[in-house]
Amino acid sequence: MLNEPMFDGYKDVTDEEVVEKMKYFMSKAKKGMDIHEYDKKGSLEVAKELREELKTEYKNNDLVRISKAYQEYELFSPYSKAVHEAYVSVTGAMSYKKHFHFLYDVYSYMLSYLPTNDGE
């Protein structure tokens, strides 16, 4: 379920679902950062997976039909901004040089846009 786009244009999305998805991204980013010192390859893999998941969300949220469908939902905008900023924080191929910074950015952007602002 977490690999599917949050907003599909058909179903209502609850505040709890948005918070859960953002915390999922934060948790995955934190996992990658936590293992970075002793498992750089594993950390890089986490970053690559996370980037693909964010890419799916980013492309979906950028669709006109999605933004129109959820324009009245107050958490769509902050969620979309968090996903956008996290996804575009690193350009080009994910590498050993870039991945820790990317993971940190994902965690930070999700935390800053988290509606309840109650980080893990």
C-alpha positions as a Markdown table, in Angstrom:
| # | Residue | x | y | z |
|---|---|---|---|---|
| 1 | Met | 0.0 | 0.0 | 0.0 |
| 2 | Leu | 2.8 | 2.5 | 0.8 |
| 3 | Asn | 4.2 | 2.1 | -2.7 |
| 4 | Glu | 1.0 | 3.3 | -4.3 |
| 5 | Pro | 0.4 | 7.0 | -4.8 |
| 6 | Met | -1.4 | 8.5 | -1.8 |
| 7 | Phe | -3.8 | 10.5 | -3.9 |
| 8 | Asp | -5.5 | 8.7 | -6.8 |
| 9 | Gly | -8.2 | 11.1 | -7.7 |
| 10 | Tyr | -11.0 | 8.8 | -6.7 |
| 11 | Lys | -10.8 | 8.2 | -3.0 |
| 12 | Asp | -10.9 | 10.5 | 0.0 |
| 13 | Val | -7.6 | 10.5 | 1.9 |
| 14 | Thr | -7.7 | 10.9 | 5.7 |
| 15 | Asp | -5.3 | 13.1 | 7.7 |
| 16 | Glu | -4.1 | 9.9 | 9.4 |
| 17 | Glu | -3.1 | 8.4 | 6.0 |
| 18 | Val | -1.1 | 11.5 | 5.1 |
| 19 | Val | 0.7 | 11.5 | 8.4 |
| 20 | Glu | 1.4 | 7.8 | 8.1 |
| 21 | Lys | 2.8 | 8.1 | 4.6 |
| 22 | Met | 5.0 | 11.0 | 5.6 |
| 23 | Lys | 6.3 | 9.1 | 8.7 |
| 24 | Tyr | 6.9 | 6.2 | 6.5 |
| 25 | Phe | 9.2 | 8.3 | 4.3 |
| 26 | Met | 10.9 | 9.7 | 7.4 |
| 27 | Ser | 11.4 | 6.2 | 8.9 |
| 28 | Lys | 12.9 | 4.9 | 5.7 |
| 29 | Ala | 15.2 | 7.9 | 5.4 |
| 30 | Lys | 16.3 | 7.5 | 9.0 |
| 31 | Lys | 17.0 | 3.8 | 8.5 |
| 32 | Gly | 19.3 | 4.7 | 5.6 |
| 33 | Met | 21.1 | 7.3 | 7.6 |
| 34 | Asp | 21.4 | 4.9 | 10.6 |
| 35 | Ile | 23.1 | 2.2 | 8.6 |
| 36 | His | 25.3 | 4.6 | 6.6 |
| 37 | Glu | 28.4 | 4.3 | 8.7 |
| 38 | Tyr | 28.7 | 0.5 | 8.6 |
| 39 | Asp | 26.8 | -0.4 | 5.4 |
| 40 | Lys | 27.1 | 2.3 | 2.7 |
| 41 | Lys | 25.9 | 0.0 | 0.0 |
| 42 | Gly | 22.7 | -0.8 | 2.0 |
| 43 | Ser | 22.2 | 2.8 | 2.8 |
| 44 | Leu | 22.6 | 3.6 | -0.9 |
| 45 | Glu | 20.0 | 1.0 | -1.8 |
| 46 | Val | 17.5 | 2.5 | 0.7 |
| 47 | Ala | 18.1 | 5.9 | -0.9 |
| 48 | Lys | 17.4 | 4.5 | -4.3 |
| 49 | Glu | 14.2 | 2.8 | -3.2 |
| 50 | Leu | 13.1 | 5.9 | -1.4 |
| 51 | Arg | 13.8 | 8.1 | -4.5 |
| 52 | Glu | 11.7 | 5.7 | -6.7 |
| 53 | Glu | 8.8 | 5.9 | -4.2 |
| 54 | Leu | 9.0 | 9.7 | -4.1 |
| 55 | Lys | 9.2 | 9.8 | -7.9 |
| 56 | Thr | 5.9 | 7.9 | -8.1 |
| 57 | Glu | 4.3 | 10.3 | -5.7 |
| 58 | Tyr | 5.8 | 13.4 | -7.3 |
| 59 | Lys | 4.7 | 12.5 | -10.8 |
| 60 | Asn | 1.2 | 11.6 | -9.6 |
| 61 | Asn | 0.8 | 14.7 | -7.5 |
| 62 | Asp | 1.9 | 16.9 | -10.5 |
| 63 | Leu | -1.0 | 15.7 | -12.6 |
| 64 | Val | -3.7 | 18.3 | -13.2 |
| 65 | Arg | -6.5 | 15.9 | -12.5 |
| 66 | Ile | -5.0 | 15.0 | -9.1 |
| 67 | Ser | -4.3 | 18.6 | -8.1 |
| 68 | Lys | -7.9 | 19.6 | -9.1 |
| 69 | Ala | -9.4 | 16.6 | -7.3 |
| 70 | Tyr | -7.7 | 17.5 | -4.0 |
| 71 | Gln | -7.4 | 21.3 | -4.2 |
| 72 | Glu | -9.9 | 21.7 | -1.3 |
| 73 | Tyr | -8.1 | 19.1 | 0.9 |
| 74 | Glu | -5.9 | 21.1 | 3.2 |
| 75 | Leu | -3.1 | 18.5 | 3.6 |
| 76 | Phe | -2.6 | 17.9 | -0.2 |
| 77 | Ser | -0.5 | 21.1 | -0.7 |
| 78 | Pro | 1.9 | 20.5 | 2.2 |
| 79 | Tyr | 2.2 | 16.8 | 1.3 |
| 80 | Ser | 2.9 | 17.6 | -2.3 |
| 81 | Lys | 5.4 | 20.3 | -1.4 |
| 82 | Ala | 7.3 | 17.9 | 0.9 |
| 83 | Val | 7.4 | 15.2 | -1.8 |
| 84 | His | 8.5 | 17.7 | -4.4 |
| 85 | Glu | 11.2 | 19.2 | -2.4 |
| 86 | Ala | 12.5 | 15.8 | -1.2 |
| 87 | Tyr | 12.4 | 14.3 | -4.6 |
| 88 | Val | 14.2 | 17.1 | -6.4 |
| 89 | Ser | 16.8 | 17.7 | -3.7 |
| 90 | Val | 19.3 | 15.5 | -5.6 |
| 91 | Thr | 19.6 | 15.5 | -9.3 |
| 92 | Gly | 21.2 | 12.9 | -11.5 |
| 93 | Ala | 22.1 | 9.4 | -10.6 |
| 94 | Met | 22.0 | 8.5 | -6.9 |
| 95 | Ser | 25.6 | 7.9 | -5.8 |
| 96 | Tyr | 27.7 | 7.2 | -2.7 |
| 97 | Lys | 28.5 | 10.9 | -2.6 |
| 98 | Lys | 24.9 | 12.1 | -2.8 |
| 99 | His | 22.8 | 9.6 | -1.0 |
| 100 | Phe | 23.3 | 10.5 | 2.7 |
| 101 | His | 22.5 | 14.2 | 1.9 |
| 102 | Phe | 19.4 | 13.0 | 0.0 |
| 103 | Leu | 18.2 | 10.8 | 3.0 |
| 104 | Tyr | 18.8 | 13.8 | 5.3 |
| 105 | Asp | 16.8 | 16.0 | 3.0 |
| 106 | Val | 13.9 | 13.6 | 2.8 |
| 107 | Tyr | 13.7 | 13.3 | 6.6 |
| 108 | Ser | 13.9 | 17.1 | 7.0 |
| 109 | Tyr | 11.3 | 18.0 | 4.4 |
| 110 | Met | 8.9 | 15.5 | 5.6 |
| 111 | Leu | 9.3 | 16.6 | 9.2 |
| 112 | Ser | 9.0 | 20.3 | 8.3 |
| 113 | Tyr | 5.7 | 19.7 | 6.4 |
| 114 | Leu | 4.3 | 17.1 | 8.8 |
| 115 | Pro | 0.9 | 18.4 | 9.8 |
| 116 | Thr | 1.2 | 17.4 | 13.5 |
| 117 | Asn | 5.0 | 18.2 | 13.5 |
| 118 | Asp | 5.5 | 15.3 | 15.8 |
| 119 | Gly | 8.7 | 13.7 | 14.4 |
| 120 | Glu | 9.8 | 10.2 | 15.4 |
